[in-house]
Amino acid sequence: MSNVKEVSALAVREAASGVQSREDFGGRQIARQAETATQAQAAAATAAIQAGYIMAMQHPRHMDNVRQRLMWQCKSPAFAEVAKYHKPVGKGVVGPSIRFVEAALRHMGNVKLAAQVVYDDAEKRIIQVTAVDLETNYADEQTIVIQKVIARSWKLAGRQPIAERLNSHGKPLYIYRAQSDDEIADQVSAAVSKAKRQCGLRIIPGELTAECMTIVDQVVKNSAAEDPDAGRRKVLDAFATLNVLPSELEKWLGHDVAQASPAEIEELRAVYNAVSEGEASWADALAHRLAEREEPETPSANMAERIKKRRKKSKRKKVKQTESAQNPQGEPASPAEVEFCEGCGCPIDSGERCAACA
């Protein structure tokens, strides 16, 4: 009994001091292991990955079931409203939102989506976002760099800005060094969400995404057509959470909100999803919309349109002259007797070019 107590006490002391001992026929061996926190984290990560692969082999996904469950969820009006975003860049970028990607990966299962900080100092933070399909072993990753700065349209008391620039409205914008993680929390969250969406979309089958987006568009359109007033109120309430008033939405629409069509309500809802997920800001979306509305037609486009109209007009003249021109024998004249400019198509004399193309 005393020997058992002595062995137990020795084991406790060895565990506390990081010493491991092993007895065999050749004697007793004592080894000291200095296990750090990094090694413990690495071991835990390895065990988690191995467990994920084991579960994927034991419970493989059934893609037909995944398709049916995801399509069923896309038919929900509440989900369809947040399943798509519209980013005001160029003619507009439309695509599946992070909410759709999260739902699709959840129904697929056996997908590991993680974000890990790989570098952090006073000026920047580097985060690596990884998506791994545990069944096919396909992986995609993105590395994002977050500068620890904040932008304010007013001067902060007791703090010196490190830079200054003008925003889209021509007003000064002051850049400050972030003093805490809370000040960059929204920036980090938006960047990680965008990276997760991009990585997740590369794992979700493209034909499944396209099929679900078609259902989402139809559900949103039907919902807006059935009760336009309810859809409009939902959009107004959603933008109110972003401190965007209905008067700002009227600037974007170009008319009163009450006159918004179901298609405009659907587009506004997609813009809200983009702003709420950090894809764009409302100020940038409004500035892009106003610039797009006031953009004049380019001279090259005007010239091309004029040439097209003149060619159509010249073709009509050519047919008319060919039908009416008769030679003395009563036979129709050859169309080659009337020549036209190769540049714009207007009728010209033989061997000459019109003044516009000369």
C-alpha angles and dihedrals in degrees: 000000000000090000090055091051091049092051091048093049090048091051091052092050092047092050091050093050096043092247123138124195132191128191124204137150091286094057137266124321121201122195129177116218119191100200111189129203090253092058091049091052091048091051092048092050091049092050092049092051093048091049090051093053091047091052090047091054093047096044110030118185123256106220094200089057090045091052094050094047093047094046090049090054092047089058089065109100092214092055095040090058092061099033096087137046135197118211115198099229121130106320090349133281115236125185148132114304127231089258091061092047092050092050093047094050091046091054092044095050126187091075122123114208115179142158121208131182108234099173135018133172139144094285107036146007124215118206126187116209116197133185119190128184101215093200100052096024089231112151135185127184140181130196117213127191118210116198110213096232134112130206123218132178090217134050116262115228114250095007130103117220116233094206142004132209141158123263126220090279093054094252123131119266120197121213118210133182110252113246099193141021090250091067092059097034094104091046092051093045093051093048093048092048092053092048092048091051093052093047093045094050089058090059098043110082109257095225090054091052092049092048092050093048090055090053091047092053092049094047093049092047093049092046092052092046094050095053112007093173093055091047091049092050091050091053092047091049091048094052090046088066086060092049091251111140126210089252089064090050089053089057089053093047096041092227142047117309090232088064094053114129122225089255091054091048089051091050092048090051090053090049089052090053090052093049095044091050092049096250091126142348125249091239091057092045092051093045091050092049094050092046091049091051095048097041108122123225111269119246091239090055090049091050092048091051092049092049090050092052093046091050092052090048093048091050090055090049091049093054092046094049092047093052095046100042111091129176122223092269090058094250121135116260119248115261088230090073089074114061127198134199113262092215102054105000099242118144114264140175119266114288096005137105127221120258093250093057099034 
